[in-house]
Each structure stands twice: as C-alpha cells, then as structure tokens.
Amino acid sequence: MSEPPFDYGRYEEGRHVNYWRLNRPLRREARRAYPDAAFAWAEPKLDAFGAAVGDTIADNADVVDEHGPELRTHDRDGESANEVRYHPAQLENERLVYGSGIVADAFRPPPDREKPVGLLHTLTLQLLLAYADTGLVCAQSMTAGAALVLENHDEAGHYGAYLEGLTARAYDDVIEGAMFLTERQGGSDVGAIETVAEPRSPPGDSDDATEAPPGDSDDATEAPPGDSDDATEAPPENSGDATEAPPESRIYELTGTKWFCSNVDAQATLALARRPEAPAGTAGLSMFLVPHVLPDGTLNDQRYRRLKDKLGTTSVPTGEVEFDGTTAYLVGEPERGFAYMTTMLNWERVTNAVGAVGIVGRCLLESAIHAANREAFGRPIAEFPLMRRDLLEMAVDHEAILAFAMETARRFDRYERDRDDREAFRLMRLLVPVSKHCTAQVALETTSYAMEIRGGNGYVNEFVTSRLSRDAHALPIWEGTSNVLALDVLRAIEREDAHEVLFPFVRAHLDAASHPHLVALAETVRGELEGLEEAIAALSTATEADAQHGAKELTEYVFEVVTGALLIERAQHELGRDHDARKAIVAERFVRRTFGDDRGIADGAGSAMEQFDAVVRYDRLDPAALDHPA
Ligand SMILES: Cc1cc2nc3c(=O)[nH]c(=O)nc-3n(C[C@H](O)[C@H](O)[C@H](O)COP(=O)(O)OP(=O)(O)OC[C@H]3O[C@@H](n4cnc5c(N)ncnc54)[C@H](O)[C@@H]3O)c2cc1C
C-alpha cells in the first residue's frame, strides 16, 4: 500500500472528511467488484460523493434528526392536504443525493457513458451515504427498488412515465417510490394482507387487464423511451403526479389500512392487495401502483393518518395510510404481486446490508479518532492494550461485513443484468438474507460499543454515535426480521438448492490461497465448510420444526464460512499483487476468533500492538511478518 498509515489524531471527529478516501478497504473492494472500465468511470464519482456525504450531507443529517418531516393533514381551509413537510436541510440532502445519479445511473446511460452503470454503483454510493443518513438511504433505495420492479414486471410498459420519473437525473424531475405491504395484522405474515382491490370498471371488462393490446392504450408507453419528455418537462412538483392513467381495465379501487409506510408521500407507491375471489395467502396478492395525484391533478383518495414516532431513521417519514376507494393501477399479471415484490424486497435487503457496513465504517472512524485524541491516565486511550484490541476487532468486523455485503451486491447486480442466469439467481437468493441478517447484527453491536468508546458523551444526542445506534436498530426489523430471514435461508436451500451453488463458490475462494499462512487458514475454513455441508444435509430428514429451530444458527454459520473464504481470497490477492500482508492479518483474526478453540486470553498484547498499525491505521505490512503458521 503506497499510502502512509492513517493518522487519526489529525481529526477532531469523523466529519468534514471524505468517507470514500478514508475507507481504504472499501476502495479495494470496489476496485475488485466493478468491471475495470466501469470503475475508472465510477471512481471520481465515488470520490466526489464521499466528500459531499462527509461534509454537507453529514451536517444536514444532524439537523434533520432534530427537525424531522412533519405531516400536514389539512390546509387552512380544512381541505385534505395529505402533505409531508421537510426541513430545508433535508431537501438540500435529497438534491445532492439524487443529483449524484445514485438511482439514475443504474437505469440510464450517464451523459458520458453508453450504458447504465448498474446497481453495484448505486449500492456503493448507498454505503457511503449510510455514514451520515440511513433514513435517506431507505428513501432513495425505495425509489430505485420501485424502478427495478417496474423495469422487470411492467412488461407492457404501462407505467413508463413513472419509470422515467423514478430514474430521472435532475432532482426537480425525480419522483420517489415506496412499498406498502405491512398491515396491523401482518408484517412478517404478508399473506395476511386484508386490503381489497375492486376493479373500477364493470365486471367482465377487467379480466382482460393483461391482454389489452399495447396499441389500444394511449398511456405513456406508446412513446419510445428516448422520446418521452413527460418527466423532464413536468413542473418541479414532480412529473409522476401528472402521468396519464393506464387502460381502464387496470384501474382498481383499494380499501384497507397500511401500517408501516416509509417514504409515505411517494408519488409511485407499490402496494399489495387482494382482488375479489383471489385465493388466500400470498398467492392471492396483486401489485398496484398507487399514484399520489390523479391525472386530473386532484389528490388521490388515500389518507395519511399519522407519522410514526420512531426511535431513529428520522429523515424518512414512515406513516400509516388509509385507503378508502383509493385509485390504484394493476402492475403486471394479477395475483403475481408477491413474486414481483420479492424483487423489491431482495433489493432492499442488499441496501440494508451495505447500509449496515456504512454505519459500522462511520463508527470505526469516530471511535479511532476519539481514541487517538482522548487522554486518560495521562495517555491517549488508543495506547491501552484493551482499547487497541477493541479497535482491531471493530476493524475486522467492518472488513468482514464489507466483504460479504459487497460480494452480495455484486451477485445481485450480476443477476439483475441477466435474469435468465439460474446459477446467479441461486447464489444471490442465499447470500441476500444471510447478508441482511448478519450485517445488521454487527451494526447493532458496533454502534453500541462505539457509544461506549466515546464514554458518557457517546450517550448524548449531540454526538453522532447515539444517532448511529438509533438508526441501526431499524436494520434487523424492516425488510424482514432476523427470524423471517433465517426462514428465508431455509427456503432458498429447500426450494432452490442454493447450497449446491454456494459450496463450489466457497471452495473456489479457499483454493485461491497459496501462501502457507493462508493455506493453513483455508484448511480450517474447509473443515467448517464440511460441518456446514453436514448441517444442510441433515435438513433433508429434519422435521419442519427442527429445521426452523436451527435456522438462525445455520444462517450465521453460512455467514462465517463464506466470510472466512472471502477474506482469505482477498488476503491472497493483496499478498500477490501488493506484497502486503495486512489483509492476511484481518483474515487470520476473523478465522481464529470465529472458529478457534481458545478465546485469545493468553495471546498477549505483543501481536495486537504490532497489528494495530496495519489493521486499524491501514499500514502496509511486510509479508515477512507472517513468519508463523496461523
Ligand atoms: C422504521 C420502519 C420502517 C418500515 N417501513 C416499512 C415500509 O415501508 N413498508 C412496509 O410494508 N413495512 C415497513 N415496515 C414494517 C416492517 O417490515 C415490519 O414491522 C416487519 O416486517 C415485522 O412485521 P410486524 O411488525 O408485523 O411484526 P410480526 O410479524 O408480528 O413479528 C413479531 C416477531 O415475531 C417474529 N416472527 C414472526 N413470524 C415468525 C415465525 N414464523 N417464526 C419465528 N418468529 C416469527 C418476528 O421475527 C418478530 O420478532 C417498517 C418497519 C419499521 C420499524
């Protein structure tokens, strides 16, 4: 590594800095994950975004935490307003974030490229954004997710104008997306949804909804994509409000209540509801696009009851919504809504994982800066063996979840580029719930400990650590709780045989090890892989109850084995290319503490003191340091 070791003592806090430049492991991960040409294009954008997040966006995020969105239900004449109001600091952040191309560049060719750059780029930007504002990560991710759903499942292109707005480059043209699933009686149990969708047209006319020949409709899809200027010429209030309605046969009226609706005032909300006569459970759910404003300019008949008084993620307004004959447009085939929604759910889960990494990255930065500057007993606290160990472990945690989340992001991106690639699908299908669950757990632990490293001030709201912790508490709950994700891992194994793709994937990473130190580590992980294979094989004869009982442990076992293999492979890469043994130390600490028999009580401080500069301060480590077998 040509850069000098990082000097945390130079900074007062992890702000007014460039988060991209400071996160050296992320830069390496991204360089490996992006295709070469794409990275050359992306690097200056990531650099500029890292600077913006570290400066204006981080400052504004603190203001927004105190001045969150407010609901204005009625105007002064008593008419329904259904409006969420934002502090100017939040609007400035949104302008900077959407203006960076965070959504647009994944779906449309940026001005200086022939093709869109893909979702991996969006996810890397999201990781940086999570250093400052997890609520905003949620909001723009909903927007990208709704676009992804429409791109994949609105095959007839009825909602092309919405897609234009969701993926608009200019902030004034952007419309936002949302997903309304959860109802009071069911969040995890999506099949319990009771919201009813009645066709607006007389019975008999609606059944041909999906068969209307495209030429019969006069909606936005008739214009070739490049010709449509609906989005760009619309007033700043956002073009999605003014889009035309789809064919009458697709228009429904929704009745019911949605209980947790983030980005509640989105102009392109995707909601699940049940048509009359549709079967019970998830098989009977259809997807609807709920416009905020109808084509004639009037407000749609949905009522925002209130905004939730949440622990954190203040910048994204999460509300309750009552549908009462609300106009909604059927997306795709009827009764395929849950399948379509999994596109969005998987996307949101990957977002959640990279967001967790960003939060942990910020915690590490804040903690290391504080430890370098705060003195106790006459010395900077970073000099104490216990604190060195704490920071070392935090850095290892950060790089463990970074490797897993970025690999998941890459696999998700790969699948979305070629949805016919079954292998990519099966691997993505397993990595996503594991990634979401395990990164969230690390974020919870890390944010909690980062508060403690700051001492009493860590518990005070004027310091960012408490907000990071409050925000992190959403991570295990929204987009599927830990248990729900563990059950999803079981389904990926039982229905998709996803483990059959996972095992060779892990072996290939372990086989990359050629340095004796890493070969020894790889042997340890190979042994654990066999244990994992046995555990998964045992599922075939286990009762459903037994399988569920062990599902969370199994999920975490997958994370540990895969992460061990990923870190070893990256360590070998850095040894070979850069003659740098730093990552080998990270891999060793992860493998030993995860799979080792001892707790490291008798390790002695010596090695940790030496390793601190390499791991926490990103100092290059001479491979000669690996002079003993792991
Ligand atoms: C900040 C925030 C924003 C949100 N935004 C949205 C949004 O935009 N759109 C949306 O649709 N929803 C949203 N949600 C809702 C969220 O997705 C749900 O709260 C979550 O899925 C859990 O559903 P629930 O609240 O009904 O809890 P329940 O489903 O009742 O779960 C309660 C507990 O039971 C456990 N449990 C449930 N089933 C099982 C099982 N089979 N086995 C073992 N344990 C089980 C769960 O793990 C959980 O611990 C949001 C939530 C939060 C906190």
The ligand as a Gaussian input file, in Angstrom:
#p B3LYP/6-31G(d) Opt

LIG

0 1
 C      -38.697000       2.028000      10.629000
 C      -39.578000       1.039000       9.941000
 C      -39.962000       1.273000       8.636000
 C      -40.786000       0.360000       7.976000
 N      -41.160000       0.624000       6.691000
 C      -41.997000      -0.248000       6.049000
 C      -42.432000       0.011000       4.716000
 O      -42.031000       0.986000       4.097000
 N      -43.290000      -0.853000       4.133000
 C      -43.748000      -1.950000       4.787000
 O      -44.523000      -2.684000       4.203000
 N      -43.357000      -2.227000       6.044000
 C      -42.483000      -1.400000       6.693000
 N      -42.066000      -1.657000       7.978000
 C      -42.668000      -2.800000       8.675000
 C      -41.714000      -3.953000       8.858000
 O      -41.382000      -4.526000       7.623000
 C      -42.425000      -4.940000       9.775000
 O      -42.580000      -4.302000      11.030000
 C      -41.657000      -6.216000       9.946000
 O      -41.669000      -6.936000       8.742000
 C      -42.248000      -7.095000      11.058000
 O      -43.629000      -7.227000      10.942000
 P      -44.571000      -6.954000      12.216000
 O      -44.273000      -5.601000      12.725000
 O      -45.978000      -7.247000      11.845000
 O      -44.078000      -7.980000      13.306000
 P      -44.522000      -9.511000      13.400000
 O      -44.597000     -10.094000      12.049000
 O      -45.712000      -9.601000      14.262000
 O      -43.277000     -10.117000      14.155000
 C      -43.125000     -10.066000      15.580000
 C      -41.999000     -11.021000      15.950000
 O      -42.379000     -12.338000      15.605000
 C      -41.341000     -12.954000      14.886000
 N      -41.926000     -13.904000      13.953000
 C      -42.912000     -13.713000      13.059000
 N      -43.137000     -14.833000      12.366000
 C      -42.281000     -15.769000      12.825000
 C      -42.016000     -17.134000      12.511000
 N      -42.680000     -17.765000      11.542000
 N      -41.044000     -17.769000      13.203000
 C      -40.352000     -17.146000      14.162000
 N      -40.560000     -15.874000      14.515000
 C      -41.501000     -15.187000      13.841000
 C      -40.624000     -11.824000      14.184000
 O      -39.277000     -12.194000      13.869000
 C      -40.690000     -10.729000      15.232000
 O      -39.617000     -10.856000      16.117000
 C      -41.242000      -0.797000       8.649000
 C      -40.837000      -1.019000       9.966000
 C      -40.014000      -0.110000      10.604000
 C      -39.595000      -0.377000      12.016000

